Amino acid sequence: MSHRITLIPGDGIGPEVMKATVRVLEATGVKFEWETFMAGAEAFERYREYIPKELIQSIERTRVGLKGPVTTPIGGGFSSINVELRKRFELFANFRPVRNLPHIPTRYPDIDLIVVRENTEGLYSGIEHEVVPGVVESLKIITEKASTRISRFAFEYARKHGRKKIHCIHKANIMKMSDGLFLRCSRSVSKEYPEITYGEHIVDNTCMQLVMNPYQYDMLLLENLYGDIVSDLCAGLVGGLGLVPGANFGHECAIFEAVHGSAPDIAGKNIANPTAVLRSALLMLRHIDEPEAALKIRNALEKVYRTRDKLTRDVGGKAGTSEFADAVIEEMQNTNSEPAAAAGVPTQKV
Ligand code: NAI
């Protein structure tokens, strides 16, 4: 059987890290039929559409996307393609597991955090206007429906996967109505899950706490903007943005993408780390019921990190993006017969 997947290479480092990832995925022996589409500025140049309708139709058909980063112009220009796709397909849950890889020096070993971010509203609703010259208003939309839905997603995940604690992260001391509603919804859902310890922390304090003692947290539940910022902070705890995967889940479909952006500072140089996209692809493999292939890649990936001589620059090595992918593929071929490790790739079906 072959899996049809919508592939969005993205721009900046996107095409490099996606090419490396696709090579590794294909080396598992699982069969894929990729439906590949541009998005963003490149797509506009060619099709006069930032998100071509063929791309939308493809996701409607395949229901699974693997996406590279897409550049969003700063302070003007078109709206974020990422935000548009999340809203268009109601990909309400942004799921970001944060774990160390072997032998990557970090301030803390054995980090195991899950960040769950509401993905469809908050300040990312993008409703802004100039009231009078020199005064701009930006609306933060928080609804009971979306807040309850994301809270339930987090608690259901915790219940299914034996997680112990969820902290709802907010700023309801200042944004009493909007964050207050988010908080009330998560508090109310938490009552249905008495086996999971529920806590609440203010977002600025949370950033400090994460840097001082990340082990006090297990899962973090956040509205959109705080989730975006705090997940980059969490990536820093385990070695940087080149390592941390992500997934966007809706009821109908899912799009898998790394936490990082298009990294224009290193694009086109074959030095970007494809690990984050590769780990996002592992989440995808679990989602499409290919857990063996996911474990194969995970074991090979960990071996390459343990051996250390084929790592990319961001984690202290000298290898290029493609060389790193070659090493993972070679490791997979060498270790085919070894038993697969039992844990580490979260499953998340919605
Ligand atoms: P960024 O994540 O692209 O880069 C931040 C820093 O991390 C840079 O120094 C970069 O070199 C490094 N980095 C990121 N990924 C790396 C990798 N795989 N290997 C090695 N180093 C890596 O964030 P930035 O610069 O704030 O954003 C650049 C563009 O990306 C913006 O247009 C932004 O809107 C877009 N973006 C897109 C996302 C998406 O498509 N999901 C997510 C985040 C940002």
Residues whose N, C-alpha, C, O or C-beta is under 5 A from the ligand:
A	BS01	NAI	G68 P69 V70 T71 T72 N82 L241 G242 A258 V259 H260 G261 S262 A263 P264 D265 I266 A272 N273 D314
